[in-house]
Amino acid sequence: MSSIPEHLKFTYEDYLLLPEDRRYEIIGGDLFTTPSPKRAHQQISRNLTTILWSYVKELFRPPVSYTEQSLQTGRPSCKKA
C-alpha cells in the first residue's frame, strides 16, 4: 500500500498540463523529472548508433538478384505463380 494519498496521484491528464521545459514521467501515479542528457552522453549515443547501424543494416538488406532482362527494363523480374 502506498503512503501517498490517492488524491495526490498524477494521471495522464495531469501530464498533458505539465510545461514542456523538462522531461517528465508518471509511474504508478508518481511524478518523476528526468534531466536532459549531457553533451557527452549524446555524443556517445550517436557514435554507438553509427557503429551498430553499419552492422545492423547488413542484416536487414533484402536479397536481390537481377537478370539481364531486368537490368534492361529497369524492373525486377517477377514470375507469375
PDB file with one MODEL, atoms N, CA, C and O in Angstrom:
MODEL        1
ATOM      1  N   MET A   1       0.846  -1.183   0.000  1.00  0.00           N
ATOM      2  CA  MET A   1       0.000   0.000   0.000  1.00  0.00           C
ATOM      3  C   MET A   1       0.891   1.245   0.000  1.00  0.00           C
ATOM      4  O   MET A   1       1.879   1.310   0.731  1.00  0.00           O
ATOM      5  N   SER A   2       0.543   2.200  -0.800  1.00  0.00           N
ATOM      6  CA  SER A   2       1.319   3.426  -0.935  1.00  0.00           C
ATOM      7  C   SER A   2       1.007   4.396   0.195  1.00  0.00           C
ATOM      8  O   SER A   2      -0.118   4.446   0.693  1.00  0.00           O
ATOM      9  N   SER A   3       2.017   5.166   0.596  1.00  0.00           N
ATOM     10  CA  SER A   3       1.810   6.165   1.644  1.00  0.00           C
ATOM     11  C   SER A   3       1.299   7.493   1.088  1.00  0.00           C
ATOM     12  O   SER A   3       0.994   8.408   1.854  1.00  0.00           O
ATOM     13  N   ILE A   4       1.203   7.604  -0.225  1.00  0.00           N
ATOM     14  CA  ILE A   4       0.721   8.837  -0.861  1.00  0.00           C
ATOM     15  C   ILE A   4      -0.800   8.743  -1.005  1.00  0.00           C
ATOM     16  O   ILE A   4      -1.315   7.766  -1.548  1.00  0.00           O
ATOM     17  N   PRO A   5      -1.516   9.761  -0.517  1.00  0.00           N
ATOM     18  CA  PRO A   5      -2.970   9.739  -0.667  1.00  0.00           C
ATOM     19  C   PRO A   5      -3.387   9.664  -2.136  1.00  0.00           C
ATOM     20  O   PRO A   5      -2.708  10.203  -3.009  1.00  0.00           O
ATOM     21  N   GLU A   6      -4.487   9.005  -2.395  1.00  0.00           N
ATOM     22  CA  GLU A   6      -4.976   8.805  -3.758  1.00  0.00           C
ATOM     23  C   GLU A   6      -5.175  10.131  -4.496  1.00  0.00           C
ATOM     24  O   GLU A   6      -4.958  10.193  -5.706  1.00  0.00           O
ATOM     25  N   HIS A   7      -5.581  11.187  -3.796  1.00  0.00           N
ATOM     26  CA  HIS A   7      -5.831  12.459  -4.464  1.00  0.00           C
ATOM     27  C   HIS A   7      -4.533  13.126  -4.921  1.00  0.00           C
ATOM     28  O   HIS A   7      -4.590  14.116  -5.650  1.00  0.00           O
ATOM     29  N   LEU A   8      -3.361  12.617  -4.516  1.00  0.00           N
ATOM     30  CA  LEU A   8      -2.094  13.177  -4.972  1.00  0.00           C
ATOM     31  C   LEU A   8      -1.463  12.357  -6.093  1.00  0.00           C
ATOM     32  O   LEU A   8      -0.339  12.636  -6.509  1.00  0.00           O
ATOM     33  N   LYS A   9      -2.167  11.367  -6.573  1.00  0.00           N
ATOM     34  CA  LYS A   9      -1.661  10.559  -7.678  1.00  0.00           C
ATOM     35  C   LYS A   9      -1.842  11.324  -8.989  1.00  0.00           C
ATOM     36  O   LYS A   9      -2.896  11.908  -9.241  1.00  0.00           O
ATOM     37  N   PHE A  10      -0.804  11.310  -9.811  1.00  0.00           N
ATOM     38  CA  PHE A  10      -0.856  12.005 -11.099  1.00  0.00           C
ATOM     39  C   PHE A  10      -1.474  11.093 -12.147  1.00  0.00           C
ATOM     40  O   PHE A  10      -1.346   9.870 -12.084  1.00  0.00           O
ATOM     41  N   THR A  11      -2.144  11.708 -13.105  1.00  0.00           N
ATOM     42  CA  THR A  11      -2.784  10.980 -14.195  1.00  0.00           C
ATOM     43  C   THR A  11      -2.216  11.474 -15.531  1.00  0.00           C
ATOM     44  O   THR A  11      -1.431  12.421 -15.575  1.00  0.00           O
ATOM     45  N   TYR A  12      -2.623  10.824 -16.594  1.00  0.00           N
ATOM     46  CA  TYR A  12      -2.205  11.243 -17.930  1.00  0.00           C
ATOM     47  C   TYR A  12      -2.709  12.656 -18.225  1.00  0.00           C
ATOM     48  O   TYR A  12      -2.018  13.435 -18.880  1.00  0.00           O
ATOM     49  N   GLU A  13      -3.897  12.985 -17.749  1.00  0.00           N
ATOM     50  CA  GLU A  13      -4.432  14.336 -17.949  1.00  0.00           C
ATOM     51  C   GLU A  13      -3.547  15.372 -17.252  1.00  0.00           C
ATOM     52  O   GLU A  13      -3.336  16.465 -17.778  1.00  0.00           O
ATOM     53  N   ASP A  14      -3.027  15.028 -16.064  1.00  0.00           N
ATOM     54  CA  ASP A  14      -2.092  15.923 -15.373  1.00  0.00           C
ATOM     55  C   ASP A  14      -0.811  16.076 -16.191  1.00  0.00           C
ATOM     56  O   ASP A  14      -0.267  17.173 -16.313  1.00  0.00           O
ATOM     57  N   TYR A  15      -0.348  14.982 -16.739  1.00  0.00           N
ATOM     58  CA  TYR A  15       0.874  15.004 -17.550  1.00  0.00           C
ATOM     59  C   TYR A  15       0.736  15.972 -18.727  1.00  0.00           C
ATOM     60  O   TYR A  15       1.671  16.709 -19.042  1.00  0.00           O
ATOM     61  N   LEU A  16      -0.418  15.967 -19.365  1.00  0.00           N
ATOM     62  CA  LEU A  16      -0.640  16.847 -20.514  1.00  0.00           C
ATOM     63  C   LEU A  16      -0.598  18.323 -20.129  1.00  0.00           C
ATOM     64  O   LEU A  16      -0.337  19.175 -20.979  1.00  0.00           O
ATOM     65  N   LEU A  17      -0.850  18.631 -18.869  1.00  0.00           N
ATOM     66  CA  LEU A  17      -0.850  20.021 -18.404  1.00  0.00           C
ATOM     67  C   LEU A  17       0.531  20.506 -17.957  1.00  0.00           C
ATOM     68  O   LEU A  17       0.705  21.695 -17.689  1.00  0.00           O
ATOM     69  N   LEU A  18       1.503  19.613 -17.875  1.00  0.00           N
ATOM     70  CA  LEU A  18       2.842  19.994 -17.415  1.00  0.00           C
ATOM     71  C   LEU A  18       3.557  20.818 -18.473  1.00  0.00           C
ATOM     72  O   LEU A  18       3.358  20.593 -19.667  1.00  0.00           O
ATOM     73  N   PRO A  19       4.394  21.777 -18.051  1.00  0.00           N
ATOM     74  CA  PRO A  19       5.160  22.559 -19.033  1.00  0.00           C
ATOM     75  C   PRO A  19       6.170  21.673 -19.746  1.00  0.00           C
ATOM     76  O   PRO A  19       6.558  20.627 -19.226  1.00  0.00           O
ATOM     77  N   GLU A  20       6.590  22.081 -20.917  1.00  0.00           N
ATOM     78  CA  GLU A  20       7.497  21.277 -21.726  1.00  0.00           C
ATOM     79  C   GLU A  20       8.962  21.668 -21.512  1.00  0.00           C
ATOM     80  O   GLU A  20       9.804  21.404 -22.370  1.00  0.00           O
ATOM     81  N   ASP A  21       9.266  22.289 -20.382  1.00  0.00           N
ATOM     82  CA  ASP A  21      10.637  22.717 -20.123  1.00  0.00           C
ATOM     83  C   ASP A  21      11.517  21.601 -19.559  1.00  0.00           C
ATOM     84  O   ASP A  21      12.736  21.758 -19.487  1.00  0.00           O
ATOM     85  N   ARG A  22      10.924  20.491 -19.163  1.00  0.00           N
ATOM     86  CA  ARG A  22      11.648  19.349 -18.605  1.00  0.00           C
ATOM     87  C   ARG A  22      11.050  18.054 -19.138  1.00  0.00           C
ATOM     88  O   ARG A  22       9.998  18.040 -19.776  1.00  0.00           O
ATOM     89  N   ARG A  23      11.757  16.975 -18.853  1.00  0.00           N
ATOM     90  CA  ARG A  23      11.249  15.646 -19.218  1.00  0.00           C
ATOM     91  C   ARG A  23      10.554  15.067 -17.988  1.00  0.00           C
ATOM     92  O   ARG A  23      11.155  14.963 -16.919  1.00  0.00           O
ATOM     93  N   TYR A  24       9.300  14.696 -18.144  1.00  0.00           N
ATOM     94  CA  TYR A  24       8.511  14.161 -17.044  1.00  0.00           C
ATOM     95  C   TYR A  24       8.085  12.734 -17.352  1.00  0.00           C
ATOM     96  O   TYR A  24       7.904  12.347 -18.506  1.00  0.00           O
ATOM     97  N   GLU A  25       7.929  11.958 -16.268  1.00  0.00           N
ATOM     98  CA  GLU A  25       7.356  10.624 -16.371  1.00  0.00           C
ATOM     99  C   GLU A  25       6.411  10.446 -15.195  1.00  0.00           C
ATOM    100  O   GLU A  25       6.669  10.920 -14.089  1.00  0.00           O
ATOM    101  N   ILE A  26       5.311   9.753 -15.457  1.00  0.00           N
ATOM    102  CA  ILE A  26       4.407   9.378 -14.377  1.00  0.00           C
ATOM    103  C   ILE A  26       4.426   7.854 -14.318  1.00  0.00           C
ATOM    104  O   ILE A  26       4.050   7.168 -15.269  1.00  0.00           O
ATOM    105  N   ILE A  27       4.873   7.351 -13.176  1.00  0.00           N
ATOM    106  CA  ILE A  27       4.967   5.905 -12.980  1.00  0.00           C
ATOM    107  C   ILE A  27       4.187   5.563 -11.727  1.00  0.00           C
ATOM    108  O   ILE A  27       4.528   6.008 -10.632  1.00  0.00           O
ATOM    109  N   GLY A  28       3.144   4.776 -11.889  1.00  0.00           N
ATOM    110  CA  GLY A  28       2.313   4.397 -10.752  1.00  0.00           C
ATOM    111  C   GLY A  28       1.682   5.583 -10.056  1.00  0.00           C
ATOM    112  O   GLY A  28       1.430   5.538  -8.852  1.00  0.00           O
ATOM    113  N   GLY A  29       1.426   6.643 -10.804  1.00  0.00           N
ATOM    114  CA  GLY A  29       0.806   7.834 -10.236  1.00  0.00           C
ATOM    115  C   GLY A  29       1.794   8.817  -9.626  1.00  0.00           C
ATOM    116  O   GLY A  29       1.406   9.909  -9.212  1.00  0.00           O
ATOM    117  N   ASP A  30       3.065   8.439  -9.567  1.00  0.00           N
ATOM    118  CA  ASP A  30       4.101   9.323  -9.030  1.00  0.00           C
ATOM    119  C   ASP A  30       4.775  10.078 -10.164  1.00  0.00           C
ATOM    120  O   ASP A  30       5.042   9.519 -11.228  1.00  0.00           O
ATOM    121  N   LEU A  31       5.047  11.354  -9.925  1.00  0.00           N
ATOM    122  CA  LEU A  31       5.678  12.211 -10.934  1.00  0.00           C
ATOM    123  C   LEU A  31       7.190  12.214 -10.746  1.00  0.00           C
ATOM    124  O   LEU A  31       7.688  12.439  -9.643  1.00  0.00           O
ATOM    125  N   PHE A  32       7.915  11.963 -11.833  1.00  0.00           N
ATOM    126  CA  PHE A  32       9.376  11.994 -11.835  1.00  0.00           C
ATOM    127  C   PHE A  32       9.839  12.979 -12.902  1.00  0.00           C
ATOM    128  O   PHE A  32       9.263  13.055 -13.987  1.00  0.00           O
ATOM    129  N   THR A  33      10.886  13.732 -12.577  1.00  0.00           N
ATOM    130  CA  THR A  33      11.510  14.577 -13.587  1.00  0.00           C
ATOM    131  C   THR A  33      12.840  13.935 -13.954  1.00  0.00           C
ATOM    132  O   THR A  33      13.566  13.433 -13.096  1.00  0.00           O
ATOM    133  N   THR A  34      13.139  13.962 -15.226  1.00  0.00           N
ATOM    134  CA  THR A  34      14.358  13.353 -15.739  1.00  0.00           C
ATOM    135  C   THR A  34      15.200  14.448 -16.368  1.00  0.00           C
ATOM    136  O   THR A  34      14.714  15.178 -17.233  1.00  0.00           O
ATOM    137  N   PRO A  35      16.459  14.579 -15.950  1.00  0.00           N
ATOM    138  CA  PRO A  35      17.289  15.608 -16.572  1.00  0.00           C
ATOM    139  C   PRO A  35      17.601  15.261 -18.023  1.00  0.00           C
ATOM    140  O   PRO A  35      17.636  14.089 -18.398  1.00  0.00           O
ATOM    141  N   SER A  36      17.822  16.268 -18.814  1.00  0.00           N
ATOM    142  CA  SER A  36      18.215  16.048 -20.205  1.00  0.00           C
ATOM    143  C   SER A  36      19.620  15.465 -20.237  1.00  0.00           C
ATOM    144  O   SER A  36      20.433  15.760 -19.361  1.00  0.00           O
ATOM    145  N   PRO A  37      19.915  14.639 -21.242  1.00  0.00           N
ATOM    146  CA  PRO A  37      21.258  14.074 -21.332  1.00  0.00           C
ATOM    147  C   PRO A  37      22.299  15.160 -21.584  1.00  0.00           C
ATOM    148  O   PRO A  37      22.030  16.154 -22.258  1.00  0.00           O
ATOM    149  N   LYS A  38      23.485  14.951 -21.032  1.00  0.00           N
ATOM    150  CA  LYS A  38      24.595  15.882 -21.247  1.00  0.00           C
ATOM    151  C   LYS A  38      25.172  15.668 -22.641  1.00  0.00           C
ATOM    152  O   LYS A  38      24.887  14.658 -23.286  1.00  0.00           O
ATOM    153  N   ARG A  39      25.970  16.602 -23.099  1.00  0.00           N
ATOM    154  CA  ARG A  39      26.546  16.539 -24.447  1.00  0.00           C
ATOM    155  C   ARG A  39      27.375  15.272 -24.643  1.00  0.00           C
ATOM    156  O   ARG A  39      27.293  14.645 -25.699  1.00  0.00           O
ATOM    157  N   ALA A  40      28.167  14.884 -23.650  1.00  0.00           N
ATOM    158  CA  ALA A  40      28.993  13.676 -23.778  1.00  0.00           C
ATOM    159  C   ALA A  40      28.115  12.442 -23.976  1.00  0.00           C
ATOM    160  O   ALA A  40      28.445  11.563 -24.771  1.00  0.00           O
ATOM    161  N   HIS A  41      27.003  12.378 -23.256  1.00  0.00           N
ATOM    162  CA  HIS A  41      26.078  11.250 -23.397  1.00  0.00           C
ATOM    163  C   HIS A  41      25.516  11.202 -24.813  1.00  0.00           C
ATOM    164  O   HIS A  41      25.422  10.129 -25.410  1.00  0.00           O
ATOM    165  N   GLN A  42      25.150  12.336 -25.341  1.00  0.00           N
ATOM    166  CA  GLN A  42      24.587  12.395 -26.686  1.00  0.00           C
ATOM    167  C   GLN A  42      25.624  11.995 -27.735  1.00  0.00           C
ATOM    168  O   GLN A  42      25.294  11.312 -28.704  1.00  0.00           O
ATOM    169  N   GLN A  43      26.879  12.419 -27.545  1.00  0.00           N
ATOM    170  CA  GLN A  43      27.936  12.056 -28.496  1.00  0.00           C
ATOM    171  C   GLN A  43      28.205  10.550 -28.466  1.00  0.00           C
ATOM    172  O   GLN A  43      28.354   9.922 -29.515  1.00  0.00           O
ATOM    173  N   ILE A  44      28.265   9.979 -27.275  1.00  0.00           N
ATOM    174  CA  ILE A  44      28.484   8.537 -27.156  1.00  0.00           C
ATOM    175  C   ILE A  44      27.326   7.773 -27.783  1.00  0.00           C
ATOM    176  O   ILE A  44      27.537   6.799 -28.505  1.00  0.00           O
ATOM    177  N   SER A  45      26.117   8.209 -27.509  1.00  0.00           N
ATOM    178  CA  SER A  45      24.936   7.561 -28.079  1.00  0.00           C
ATOM    179  C   SER A  45      24.954   7.612 -29.603  1.00  0.00           C
ATOM    180  O   SER A  45      24.654   6.620 -30.267  1.00  0.00           O
ATOM    181  N   ARG A  46      25.309   8.772 -30.153  1.00  0.00           N
ATOM    182  CA  ARG A  46      25.378   8.907 -31.613  1.00  0.00           C
ATOM    183  C   ARG A  46      26.457   8.002 -32.193  1.00  0.00           C
ATOM    184  O   ARG A  46      26.235   7.341 -33.208  1.00  0.00           O
ATOM    185  N   ASN A  47      27.625   7.967 -31.553  1.00  0.00           N
ATOM    186  CA  ASN A  47      28.713   7.116 -32.039  1.00  0.00           C
ATOM    187  C   ASN A  47      28.327   5.638 -32.006  1.00  0.00           C
ATOM    188  O   ASN A  47      28.598   4.900 -32.953  1.00  0.00           O
ATOM    189  N   LEU A  48      27.700   5.214 -30.926  1.00  0.00           N
ATOM    190  CA  LEU A  48      27.264   3.817 -30.839  1.00  0.00           C
ATOM    191  C   LEU A  48      26.219   3.499 -31.899  1.00  0.00           C
ATOM    192  O   LEU A  48      26.249   2.430 -32.509  1.00  0.00           O
ATOM    193  N   THR A  49      25.300   4.425 -32.115  1.00  0.00           N
ATOM    194  CA  THR A  49      24.277   4.224 -33.142  1.00  0.00           C
ATOM    195  C   THR A  49      24.919   4.063 -34.515  1.00  0.00           C
ATOM    196  O   THR A  49      24.526   3.190 -35.288  1.00  0.00           O
ATOM    197  N   THR A  50      25.894   4.891 -34.815  1.00  0.00           N
ATOM    198  CA  THR A  50      26.582   4.808 -36.108  1.00  0.00           C
ATOM    199  C   THR A  50      27.289   3.472 -36.267  1.00  0.00           C
ATOM    200  O   THR A  50      27.192   2.835 -37.316  1.00  0.00           O
ATOM    201  N   ILE A  51      27.997   3.048 -35.234  1.00  0.00           N
ATOM    202  CA  ILE A  51      28.720   1.774 -35.286  1.00  0.00           C
ATOM    203  C   ILE A  51      27.742   0.611 -35.434  1.00  0.00           C
ATOM    204  O   ILE A  51      27.931  -0.261 -36.282  1.00  0.00           O
ATOM    205  N   LEU A  52      26.706   0.603 -34.614  1.00  0.00           N
ATOM    206  CA  LEU A  52      25.742  -0.503 -34.668  1.00  0.00           C
ATOM    207  C   LEU A  52      24.974  -0.516 -35.982  1.00  0.00           C
ATOM    208  O   LEU A  52      24.712  -1.586 -36.531  1.00  0.00           O
ATOM    209  N   TRP A  53      24.610   0.656 -36.495  1.00  0.00           N
ATOM    210  CA  TRP A  53      23.841   0.705 -37.740  1.00  0.00           C
ATOM    211  C   TRP A  53      24.645   0.134 -38.906  1.00  0.00           C
ATOM    212  O   TRP A  53      24.084  -0.528 -39.780  1.00  0.00           O
ATOM    213  N   SER A  54      25.948   0.384 -38.924  1.00  0.00           N
ATOM    214  CA  SER A  54      26.761  -0.140 -40.023  1.00  0.00           C
ATOM    215  C   SER A  54      26.742  -1.668 -40.026  1.00  0.00           C
ATOM    216  O   SER A  54      26.911  -2.283 -41.079  1.00  0.00           O
ATOM    217  N   TYR A  55      26.541  -2.280 -38.880  1.00  0.00           N
ATOM    218  CA  TYR A  55      26.432  -3.737 -38.804  1.00  0.00           C
ATOM    219  C   TYR A  55      24.998  -4.201 -39.065  1.00  0.00           C
ATOM    220  O   TYR A  55      24.774  -5.130 -39.841  1.00  0.00           O
ATOM    221  N   VAL A  56      24.043  -3.561 -38.426  1.00  0.00           N
ATOM    222  CA  VAL A  56      22.645  -3.997 -38.495  1.00  0.00           C
ATOM    223  C   VAL A  56      22.071  -3.849 -39.900  1.00  0.00           C
ATOM    224  O   VAL A  56      21.296  -4.702 -40.333  1.00  0.00           O
ATOM    225  N   LYS A  57      22.429  -2.793 -40.619  1.00  0.00           N
ATOM    226  CA  LYS A  57      21.835  -2.586 -41.938  1.00  0.00           C
ATOM    227  C   LYS A  57      22.182  -3.737 -42.886  1.00  0.00           C
ATOM    228  O   LYS A  57      21.430  -4.018 -43.819  1.00  0.00           O
ATOM    229  N   GLU A  58      23.322  -4.406 -42.648  1.00  0.00           N
ATOM    230  CA  GLU A  58      23.676  -5.573 -43.455  1.00  0.00           C
ATOM    231  C   GLU A  58      22.737  -6.739 -43.166  1.00  0.00           C
ATOM    232  O   GLU A  58      22.454  -7.543 -44.054  1.00  0.00           O
ATOM    233  N   LEU A  59      22.259  -6.833 -41.942  1.00  0.00           N
ATOM    234  CA  LEU A  59      21.354  -7.923 -41.566  1.00  0.00           C
ATOM    235  C   LEU A  59      19.987  -7.782 -42.217  1.00  0.00           C
ATOM    236  O   LEU A  59      19.333  -8.783 -42.507  1.00  0.00           O
ATOM    237  N   PHE A  60      19.552  -6.555 -42.448  1.00  0.00           N
ATOM    238  CA  PHE A  60      18.209  -6.322 -42.965  1.00  0.00           C
ATOM    239  C   PHE A  60      18.180  -5.995 -44.453  1.00  0.00           C
ATOM    240  O   PHE A  60      17.134  -5.621 -44.983  1.00  0.00           O
ATOM    241  N   ARG A  61      19.293  -6.129 -45.118  1.00  0.00           N
ATOM    242  CA  ARG A  61      19.318  -5.878 -46.550  1.00  0.00           C
ATOM    243  C   ARG A  61      18.593  -7.034 -47.247  1.00  0.00           C
ATOM    244  O   ARG A  61      18.968  -8.192 -47.059  1.00  0.00           O
ATOM    245  N   PRO A  62      17.576  -6.744 -48.036  1.00  0.00           N
ATOM    246  CA  PRO A  62      16.830  -7.822 -48.686  1.00  0.00           C
ATOM    247  C   PRO A  62      17.673  -8.493 -49.768  1.00  0.00           C
ATOM    248  O   PRO A  62      18.469  -7.837 -50.439  1.00  0.00           O
ATOM    249  N   PRO A  63      17.495  -9.793 -49.931  1.00  0.00           N
ATOM    250  CA  PRO A  63      18.208 -10.468 -51.011  1.00  0.00           C
ATOM    251  C   PRO A  63      17.679 -10.000 -52.367  1.00  0.00           C
ATOM    252  O   PRO A  63      16.468  -9.957 -52.585  1.00  0.00           O
ATOM    253  N   VAL A  64      18.566  -9.662 -53.248  1.00  0.00           N
ATOM    254  CA  VAL A  64      18.176  -9.149 -54.564  1.00  0.00           C
ATOM    255  C   VAL A  64      18.985  -9.892 -55.614  1.00  0.00           C
ATOM    256  O   VAL A  64      20.197 -10.067 -55.488  1.00  0.00           O
ATOM    257  N   SER A  65      18.296 -10.314 -56.633  1.00  0.00           N
ATOM    258  CA  SER A  65      19.010 -10.904 -57.770  1.00  0.00           C
ATOM    259  C   SER A  65      18.476 -10.252 -59.040  1.00  0.00           C
ATOM    260  O   SER A  65      17.274 -10.022 -59.176  1.00  0.00           O
ATOM    261  N   TYR A  66      19.371  -9.963 -59.954  1.00  0.00           N
ATOM    262  CA  TYR A  66      18.996  -9.314 -61.199  1.00  0.00           C
ATOM    263  C   TYR A  66      19.317 -10.237 -62.362  1.00  0.00           C
ATOM    264  O   TYR A  66      20.294 -10.985 -62.350  1.00  0.00           O
ATOM    265  N   THR A  67      18.480 -10.156 -63.336  1.00  0.00           N
ATOM    266  CA  THR A  67      18.767 -10.856 -64.586  1.00  0.00           C
ATOM    267  C   THR A  67      19.090  -9.810 -65.634  1.00  0.00           C
ATOM    268  O   THR A  67      18.841  -8.621 -65.437  1.00  0.00           O
ATOM    269  N   GLU A  68      19.630 -10.248 -66.720  1.00  0.00           N
ATOM    270  CA  GLU A  68      19.971  -9.305 -67.793  1.00  0.00           C
ATOM    271  C   GLU A  68      18.717  -8.569 -68.260  1.00  0.00           C
ATOM    272  O   GLU A  68      18.766  -7.374 -68.553  1.00  0.00           O
ATOM    273  N   GLN A  69      17.608  -9.279 -68.329  1.00  0.00           N
ATOM    274  CA  GLN A  69      16.353  -8.667 -68.777  1.00  0.00           C
ATOM    275  C   GLN A  69      15.895  -7.583 -67.793  1.00  0.00           C
ATOM    276  O   GLN A  69      15.469  -6.508 -68.215  1.00  0.00           O
ATOM    277  N   SER A  70      15.980  -7.855 -66.497  1.00  0.00           N
ATOM    278  CA  SER A  70      15.518  -6.860 -65.528  1.00  0.00           C
ATOM    279  C   SER A  70      16.415  -5.625 -65.548  1.00  0.00           C
ATOM    280  O   SER A  70      15.937  -4.521 -65.286  1.00  0.00           O
ATOM    281  N   LEU A  71      17.681  -5.783 -65.847  1.00  0.00           N
ATOM    282  CA  LEU A  71      18.571  -4.631 -65.951  1.00  0.00           C
ATOM    283  C   LEU A  71      18.224  -3.790 -67.172  1.00  0.00           C
ATOM    284  O   LEU A  71      18.371  -2.568 -67.141  1.00  0.00           O
ATOM    285  N   GLN A  72      17.772  -4.420 -68.235  1.00  0.00           N
ATOM    286  CA  GLN A  72      17.411  -3.679 -69.444  1.00  0.00           C
ATOM    287  C   GLN A  72      16.108  -2.920 -69.260  1.00  0.00           C
ATOM    288  O   GLN A  72      15.969  -1.804 -69.761  1.00  0.00           O
ATOM    289  N   THR A  73      15.162  -3.499 -68.560  1.00  0.00           N
ATOM    290  CA  THR A  73      13.865  -2.843 -68.398  1.00  0.00           C
ATOM    291  C   THR A  73      13.832  -1.912 -67.194  1.00  0.00           C
ATOM    292  O   THR A  73      12.970  -1.038 -67.106  1.00  0.00           O
ATOM    293  N   GLY A  74      14.779  -2.098 -66.254  1.00  0.00           N
ATOM    294  CA  GLY A  74      14.777  -1.278 -65.045  1.00  0.00           C
ATOM    295  C   GLY A  74      13.845  -1.781 -64.001  1.00  0.00           C
ATOM    296  O   GLY A  74      13.695  -1.136 -62.963  1.00  0.00           O
ATOM    297  N   ARG A  75      13.189  -2.932 -64.221  1.00  0.00           N
ATOM    298  CA  ARG A  75      12.293  -3.506 -63.247  1.00  0.00           C
ATOM    299  C   ARG A  75      12.781  -4.894 -62.869  1.00  0.00           C
ATOM    300  O   ARG A  75      13.304  -5.606 -63.726  1.00  0.00           O
ATOM    301  N   PRO A  76      12.628  -5.306 -61.607  1.00  0.00           N
ATOM    302  CA  PRO A  76      12.999  -6.670 -61.258  1.00  0.00           C
ATOM    303  C   PRO A  76      12.086  -7.660 -61.959  1.00  0.00           C
ATOM    304  O   PRO A  76      10.900  -7.388 -62.149  1.00  0.00           O
ATOM    305  N   SER A  77      12.620  -8.783 -62.336  1.00  0.00           N
ATOM    306  CA  SER A  77      11.804  -9.786 -62.999  1.00  0.00           C
ATOM    307  C   SER A  77      10.948 -10.506 -61.975  1.00  0.00           C
ATOM    308  O   SER A  77      11.421 -10.864 -60.896  1.00  0.00           O
ATOM    309  N   CYS A  78       9.695 -10.714 -62.317  1.00  0.00           N
ATOM    310  CA  CYS A  78       8.757 -11.389 -61.416  1.00  0.00           C
ATOM    311  C   CYS A  78       8.103 -12.509 -62.200  1.00  0.00           C
ATOM    312  O   CYS A  78       7.648 -12.312 -63.327  1.00  0.00           O
ATOM    313  N   LYS A  79       8.059 -13.683 -61.594  1.00  0.00           N
ATOM    314  CA  LYS A  79       7.394 -14.815 -62.210  1.00  0.00           C
ATOM    315  C   LYS A  79       5.970 -14.897 -61.672  1.00  0.00           C
ATOM    316  O   LYS A  79       5.738 -14.736 -60.474  1.00  0.00           O
ATOM    317  N   LYS A  80       5.027 -15.148 -62.567  1.00  0.00           N
ATOM    318  CA  LYS A  80       3.636 -15.302 -62.144  1.00  0.00           C
ATOM    319  C   LYS A  80       3.451 -16.717 -61.634  1.00  0.00           C
ATOM    320  O   LYS A  80       3.941 -17.674 -62.234  1.00  0.00           O
ATOM    321  N   ALA A  81       2.741 -16.845 -60.525  1.00  0.00           N
ATOM    322  CA  ALA A  81       2.510 -18.147 -59.929  1.00  0.00           C
ATOM    323  C   ALA A  81       1.361 -18.849 -60.600  1.00  0.00           C
ATOM    324  O   ALA A  81       1.020 -19.971 -60.225  1.00  0.00           O
TER     325      ALA A  81
ENDMDL
END
